[in-house]
Amino acid sequence: MLNETYRAMLGHKSVIRETFMYGKQRAAEIGYENVFDYSLGNPSVPCPDKFTKAMQTLLAEEEPVALHGYCPSQGDPGFRTAVAAHLAKTFGLPYEQKDIFPTTGAAGAIAHAIRAVTKPGDEVLTFAPYFPEYGPYVEGTGAVLKVVPPQAPAFQPNLDAFEERLLWKLLQHPLHKLQKKDQSYQIPI
């Protein structure tokens, strides 16, 4: 038996997936080099040669099970340590291995971040257009996705609408008072 919420979600059209299929169709008709396929975050330029060579070296020299096997669920400790060291050096903040939680892509990172900071009844704001999976990520936590429409006709993020929505929500909360000072907003908690 399929979950009815999931069944309904599967019934909705996905502009991203339709665009992806259209890009594949056009590539077959006019050649891939003539299509800029941004539908699923696909690159439009070749991979840097340095990266390609590094991958070829790994494939040729690393032990296959170690290279292709799963790493610990929190991520490879050496990788996490290296990322923490790089961030600490770059930003001068005390990052440590325990602060680093790698994911296998942006979608996983976004889903984890939403689960980490929301609770049922919260509202999550996003700018349109947005990745359609934000809906299920947010709904899965019991929170509600609120979409800020784009700025017409430029189709850019509508910062005025975002500020209006954010300020309206803050003003509704009984524990917050909003003070305006030098055109910047300070929200004492």
N, C-alpha and C positions, 0 to 999 in steps of 0.2 A: 504494500500500500504506500503510495507516494504522498508525502506531506502536501496538503492543499496550498499552503503559502508558497512552497517551492514550485508546485505545479503552475500556479498563477504567474510566478516570476519567469518561468520558462516560456510562458505564452506571450510575454512582451517582446516587441521587436528590439533588437540591439543595433543602433545606428553604427556603432563601432564595427560589429561583425559584418553588417551589410556593406559597409565601406571597404572592409578588408576583402570580402569576396569580389566586390566591384573592382578593386585594385588588381586582384589576381586575374580577373577576366580581361581587363584592359591590357595588362602586361602580356597576356597570351595574344592579344590582337595587335598591339603596336610595339611590343618589346618592353622588357622589364626596365631597361635603362631610360625609358621615356615616362615612367610612372614614379611619382614621389609618394611612397606608401607610408603614411604616418598613422595609419589606422590603429595599430596595436603597439605603437612605440618602436616600430621597425626603423633601423637606421637608413639614412639616405646617402651615406658615404661609406667607403670601404673601412674595414677595421684597420687601425694603425698597424703597420708592418711590425713594429716592436712587439706588440701584443701577440700577433700571429706567430712570430718566431718563438716567443716565450711558451705559448701553448704547444707548439710542435716539439720543443725541447722537453716539456713535461711529459708529453705522450711517449717520446722516445726513451726517456731516462728514468722516469718514476716507476715504482712498483705498481702494477695495475690495480690491485685490491686497495692499496692506500690512496691511489689517485681517484678511483671511482667509487669507493665505499662511503658510507655515511660517516659524518663526523659527530661529535657529541651534540646533543640537542641544543645546547647553549652556544654552539659554534666552536671552531678549532681554537684551542687556547693560545697557540702561537700567533694566529691571525688577530685574535682579540687584543693580545698584548701589543702587537705592532700598531694596530689602529689606535689604541689608547695612547701609545707613545707619540704617534704622529699628531693626534689632536692636542695632546698636552703641549707639544713643541709649537704647533701652529697657533694655538689660541691662548697659551699660557695658563691653562686651567688644569686642575689636578685629576685628569682622567686616569682611570685604572681599568684593568681587564674586566672587572665586575660591572663596569658601566657600559660595556659594549655588548649589544645583542644583534648579531648579524642575521639577515634574512636572505632568502633566495630571490628577492625581487621587491619592487616597490609595493606591489599589491599585498604581499605578506606583511611588509613593514607597516603599511597603513592599517591593515586589519588588526594587527597587534596593538598599535598605538591607540586606535579607537577603543578596543577592549580594555586597555590599561587605564584610560582616563574618563570613561563614561559609566553611567549607571542608568537604570530604567527611568524614563521621564526626561532625561537630559535632551537638549537640542544641540545638534551639530550643524554648523553653518558651512556651506560650500558655495563656490562660485560656479555659475553655469558658463560654458558647458563643463561637465565633469564626467569622470569615469563612472559608468553605470553601476559598477560593483560597490560604490560607496553606499548605495541604498541597502543592500543585504548586510554589509559590514556593520552599518549603524543599527539597522533594525534587529540584528542578532544580539545586540546588547540591551535592547529594550529602549534605546534612545530613538529620537526622531530626527530625520534629515530635513533641514530647511535650506532651500536653494535661493541664493542671491542672484537675481537675473543679471545678464550682461548689460553693459552700457551701450545703448543704441545710438547711432548706427555703427560705432567703431568696433563693437563686439569685444570690448575690453572689460576687465573686472570693474564692476560698479562699486567703487569704494564708498560713495555717498550712501548707497542703499545698504551696504554692509554696516557702515557706522550707524545708520538709522536703526537697523535691526538689532545690532548689538546693544546700543544705548537703550532702546525700548525694553529689551529683555532685562538689562541691569536695573532699570528704573522699576520694573515689576517686582524685583526681589526685595523683601522687607528689610534685609540686613545691610543693604548697600545704599549709600547716598552718593550722588554724583556731584562733583564740584568742577566748575569750569575755571581754569586759571591759565592765562596767556595762550588761549586757543588750544591748549592741550588738556586732555581729560585725565584727572586723577581719581582713582576709585579706591577710597579707603575701605579696608575690610576689617 
